[in-house]
Amino acid sequence: MAQNITLSEELIQNSFHSYLKSSLAQAKAERLLDADVLSSAEGDLMITGPALCLYFAALRSTTSPPSVPLPRQTKSSAPLDLSLSNCPPQFTSFLRVWSHSVPHIQSLAPEHQHDLARIICGLDPASSSTPREVNGIAADLRAVAIEISQRRSFQERYGDDLQAALDAGGGAEVGKRTASFAPPPTYESTVSSPASTPRQSFDFDLPPPPISPGRAKITPLPPIPMPSPYSPPSHPAPPSTPPTSSRAPKARKSPSLLSPSTPAIELIRETLYASLYDILYARPSLKALLVSDPARAYFACVAFAVLQVAQTQVRNDGSVLGVLGKVLTLQECPPHLKPFMLELAAIGREAQQMQDEDTVLAIEHATRGEDIPPLTRMERVGKILEEGVGHDVSSRASAYGETRVGVEGEEGRGDGVQRARTRSVEGRAVMFANRINALSLGLTRLRAFKARQGEVFAVLSGVS
């Protein structure tokens, strides 16, 4: 097969899941992930697994520009790489993000490559002098992984990938543990249109994982609590802090299923779902996405709802003012839900800090007579939540402390791709979007959320 012929989606998806299985098995062997996490699918494993796969792929890549060697279909098949010249169009922006990270990953010292793997898994770096750019690289890999994890084709096969990793190594362990991962409900039957086309997966291929650096130093990974979105180790979020918003929270008046005895998780769910109406009116493009890509639209809507509630409904003491004026305090929250509450408050604090920094930056530019940046950091976060990390591939260079204007061959992305972005070395906009998305994914996997998803989207599809 010629390298310049566009490859099929089926080939790339099959190759991706083949390598994902071996990557998860490698991570288990190196104790980046343990069997308990793989079997229970705790935390944000839906993100961690694909992100580790991207990491192993970068270590293995040997071409310039970077490409991914695909498994041979038969023993006599010619070698074939996935590259920008033969990548299906719907995967191109994501392959570009990965491709740009490859030389940065390969240039890291072995101990810092190992730190990158640990950060991807939500662990602290093992070394004491990890370069700051490692955080930005991890954020980009996790952002692409989030895109993959939202795709139905990935969700339907991920349970088999986890089971293969659990059974890897043979011996007495085979069959002792069963992967409990189950894909969330599908929304195609709820929101449909004669003009809509079948949704395409963003799953793309990764090479077999090599042994990651620093293997001998890795210590067993304890079970990851829910949720465990990535946050830079140098910026911990304390349980109690100043208000997340200068505006006083107002009680939601939207209809709900709440009663005075409603459980905490249902209060959180109804509060988030009530804000979805505001989200759809504020972002009309999401309504179109409900028709063209229901699953993507669902995750985007929930992510924006998380951000809105975190900014407007969380009180100074960490309690949440929900629908019908009902307040949920940390003391009343069941232990297994407190991580969600704490993370919601932390997201609100970080959003407020980011908005304040955007304002200060705009004032500084205006004072010096300079043009104000076309997009604030919070606006970039919004674009990532709605359009994915690949929406602005030109920003990948500046995410690692470089400057680049435009990307050759990219069309139809508007002036956002043609302007350089000034970003912090950690890529904070990407990291913050990842944090919101990780909490959203964690919430939507809870049984209480799954129980209402179909009903909520039947209503949302009628919002005009």
N, C-alpha and C positions, 0 to 999 in steps of 0.2 A: 504493500500500500504506500503510495507516495506521501511524503511528509506534508506537502502543501494542499492535500485534499482534506476538507473539513471532516473531522471525525464525528461519529454518531454519538448521540446522548447515551444510548444503551451501552456502548463500549466504555465510555468514560465512567458511567455509574457503576458498572460491574467491576472495573479496574479500581475505582475508589474504594468500594466495599471490600475488595480483596486485600488492599493495602491497609484499610482501617482495621481489619481483623488482626493483621500481623503487628500493626502499631500498638493496639491495645494489649496484645500479648507481650510485646516488648516492654511496654510501660509496667505491666504486672511483674515481669521478670526482674526489672530494675527497681521495683518497689516504689515507683512513682504513683501507681494505683494499686490498691490491694483487692483481694477477692471479695471482701465484704462490700466495698464500694461498687465493684463491677456487677455484683449480683443484685444489690438493692437499687442501683442507679441513683444513689443519693446525690445531693448537691446539684451542681451544674455539669454533670457528666456528659450531657448532650452537647455541651460546648467544649469541655476539656478533651474529649476523645478526638474530634476532628482537628482541634488546634494542635494536639500532640502529633497528629498525622502530618500536618503542615510543617511542623518543626522537623520531624524525621526526614520529610521530603527535602527540605532545604539543606540538611546535612549531606544528603545523598546526591544532590544535583551536581553534575560535572560539566555542564555546557554553559556557554555564554552567547546570547542571553540564556538565563536559566530555563530548563525544560524538565519534564517529568517522564522517565522511562515507563512505558506501559508493559504489563505482562504479555508475554507471547501467547497468541491464541492456540498455536500448535508448536511442537518442537522445531518444525521447519520454517516457522514464520520469521520474516525479517524483523529486526529490531525496529521499534516505533516509539517515538517520543511525543508527548503532548506539549505543544508550544503555541505561541501566539499566531503562528502561521497556519495551524490546523485546528485551533480551538473553536468549538461552536460559539457563535456570537454571544449567546446568553451567559457564557462563562467568562468572557474575555476580561471584563473589568476585575473580576476576582482573581484571575490568573495574574493580572498585572500587579495587584497588591502583593500577592505571594512572591512573584518574581522579583519585585523590588526589595523584598526583605531578605532574599537569599544571600547576596553578597555581604550584607550586614551581619547575618547570622554566622556565615562562614569565617568572617574576619574576627569574630570574638575569640578570646582565649578559651581553651577547653573548659576551664572551671566556670567561666561566665556563660558558655553554652549550656552547661548543666544548670546554672542559676535560671536561665531562661525557661528550661523545661519545668523547673520547680514552680516558677511564677505562673506559668500556664496552668499548673495543677492547683493553684491557690496556696502554695507553700512559700515560706520565706526563703530568700536566697541563702545558699550555704556559705558563700564567701562574704567577707565584710566590706569589699570594695567593688561592688557590682556597678558597671557603668550605667549612667542614667538612661542611655538609649535602649537598654534592655527592656525597660518598662514600655517604651513605645513600640518595640517589635512585638512584645507579648500582646499588647492591646490590638495591634493589627491582625495578628494570627487568630486571636479570640474573636475579633469582629467578623472575619471571614467564616470562622467556625459557626458563629451565630447564624449567619446567612444559610449555611448548610443545614443546621439543625432545625430551621423553620420549614424545610422542604418536606413534602409528604413522602416522596420517594425515599428520602433518608430515614424518616421516622419509621416507616414500615419495615425497614431492614435492620435497624440499629439493634434490636433485640437479638437477632441472630449473630451480629458482630460481637456483642457482649458475651453471648454464650460461647462463641468460638474462642474468645480470649480466656474465659473461665476454664475451658477444657484443654487449653494449650499446655503442652508439657507432658501430656499423657499420664500414665500411672494411675494410682488410686484416686486422684482428684477428679478424674473425668466422671461427669454425671452427678457429682456430690452437691454441686451448687447449680441453681437455675436462675438465669437472668429474669428479673421481675419487670423489666421495662415494658411498657405498653404505649403505643402511639396515642396521642390525643384524638378527640373526635375530628372527623372531616367536615368541612363546611361547604363543599361543592354542591351538596344536595339542598343546602339551605339558601344559598345565594347563587343564582344562575341566570344566564342570559343567552338567547339564541346566538348572539354575536360573539359570545366569549369563546376562547380557544382553550384547549387543554393546557394546564399549567405545566411549565417546564422546570425540571429540577436544577438546582445550582450545585449539585454534587459533582466535583471534579476530581481527577485522579491524583494519586500520590504514590511515590516510589516506596519500595520496601524499606523498613526502618533499620538504620545502622545502630550499633551500640552507641548510646549517647555518652558524652564525656563525663568523667567523674563518677562512674557507676559504683565504684567501691565505697564512695562516701555517702551514698543514698541511704536514708533511714526509712523504716516502714511508715507509710502514710496512714494516719488515723482516719476513721470515717469522716467524710466532709459533711458538716451540718448544712441544713437548708435555711436560707440560701447561702451560697458562697461565691458571690460575684467578685471579680478581681478588683482589688483596690491596692494602690501602691503601699508597700509596707511602711513608708516614711510618713504617711498621712492617715493614721488611725482615726476612726470616728468614735468619739466618746458617747456613752449612752445619753448623757444630758448636756445640752448646749443651749445657746441663745435661740430665739425664734427662727423658724425657717422662712418666714415671710413677714414683711412689714404690715401686711394686711391682716386684719382679724378674720379668722375662719368663719364662714357663714354656713349654716345648716343647709344641707341639700333637701330639696322639696320633691325630687323625682319619685314616681311610684316605685315601690319595692315590695318584697315579700317579708319585711321585717315585722316582728312583734316585740313586746317588752322582754320576752325571754329568748330572743334570737341568739344563737351561739356566736362567739367572737368571729369565727372565720366567715360566717354569713354576713356579718356587719361589714367586714373588710371587703368582701366580694361585692355587696350591693353598693357600697360607697364608690368603689372603682367603676362598676358598671354604670352607675348613675352619671358619672362624668363623661361617659362615652358619647352621649348626645352632644355635649358642648364641644368635644373633640371633633366630631364629624362636621359640625357647623363651622368651626374655626378653620378646618382643613378640608375643603371640598374635594381635593384630590384623593383623599382616603375613600370617599364614597365611590369614585370610579374604580378604585383598587378593590373594593368589595365585590365588584362584578368580574374584573379581569383576573384577580388573584386573591380569592377569599382568605386563604390561610395566611398569606403575607399581611393582608389588611387586618386580620384579627390580631396578630402579634403587634403590629404597629399601633393599633388603637389601644390595646391594653398598655403598651409601653408609654404612650402619651398620657393615658389615664393615671398610671403610676406617678409620672412626673407632675401632673397637675395636682393630684391629691397630696403628694409630698410637699408641694409648694404652698398650698392653700388650706389644707385641712388638718395639718399636724400642729398641735399646740406646743407651747414652750416646754411643757413637762414630758413631751413625747407621746401624749395621748392623741387619738384621732377623733375628730368631730365628723360623724358620719351622717347618713341620710336620716331624716326625721329628727335631727338634732340629738341623736343618741351618741354618747361619748364612750369610747373604749380606751381604758387606761392600761398602762403596762402591767399594773398589779392585777387587773382583771383578765389579762390575756393569758391563755393557756401556755405552758412552757414551750411546747413545740411550735407555737406561732410567734413567740417573742422575737426570734431572729428576723422575721418578716417586718415586724413593727419597728425594730431598731434600724433595719436597713432602709425602711421607708423614710424615717426621720433623718437618717444620714444623707439620703439622696436630696431631701429638701434643703438641708444645710449646704450641701455642695452646690446645688443649683443657685441658691442665694449668693454664695460666695462668687460663683462664676459670673452671675449677672452684675454684681458690684465691680468685679474686675473689668468686665466689658465696658461699663460706664466710665471707669477711671481711664481706660485705654482710649476711649473715644475723646474724652476731655483733653488728654495729653496730645493726641494727634491734632485736635482743633487748635489748641494753644500754640503749637508749633507751625500752624498753617498747612498741615499735611492732610491728605485725603483720609477720611475715616475708613477703616477696613470695610469692604463690601458686605461681609458677613461677620456677625459677632460669634463668639465661641458657642453660645447657646443656640444660635440659629444653625450652626454647623451640626450641633447635637441633634436638632430636629430633623435635618436632612438625612442624617445617618439612620435615625429611628424609622423614617418613612421610606427612604430609598436604598438603604444599605450602605456599607462602608465603601462599596465600589462606585458610589455616585460621583465621586470626585477623585479620580485616580491621580490627578496632578498633585494632590496634597501629600502623597506618600513620601516624596523626597523631603519635604520640609518637616515631616514627622520625625525624621532622624537628624534634624539640624541642618538641612540643605535648602537651597532655593531652586525652584524649577517652574517654568511657565509652560503650561499646556502639555499635552501628550500626543505624540504623532499618531495619527490614525484614528483618533477618537472623534466622533461626530455626534451631533444631536444632543449634546449635553449642555448647551447653552454657554453663557460666558463664565460660568463657574469653573469649567475645565480650562479656560484660557487665561486665568489669572493665577498668579502665585499666591500661596497661602502662607501667612506668618503664623506658625504654630509652635508651641512649647516643645522641647525635646521629648517629653513623655507622650505627646499626642493626647492631651487631656480631653479634648472633645471626643475622641474615639473611646478612651477609657471610661468616660462618664456615660456615654451611650451604651457601652458594654455593661456597665453596672446596672443601668435601668433595664436593659434587655434580660440580664440574668435574673433579676428579681421577677420580671414579668413571666419568664419561662418557668421559674419555680412556683409562682402562684398558680399559673394555669394548669399545672400538673396535679394540683390538689383536687381531691374528689369533689369537694364542694363547688369548685369552679367548673369542673367538667360537667356537673349536673345541670348547670344553667347556660352553658355556652350555646347550644343549639337554639334555645328560646331567645336569648339575647340577640343573636344574629338574625333571627327571623324578624325581630322588631327593627334592628338597625338597618336592614336591607330596605325597609320602607321609608327611612328618613330621607326627606328631600329638601 
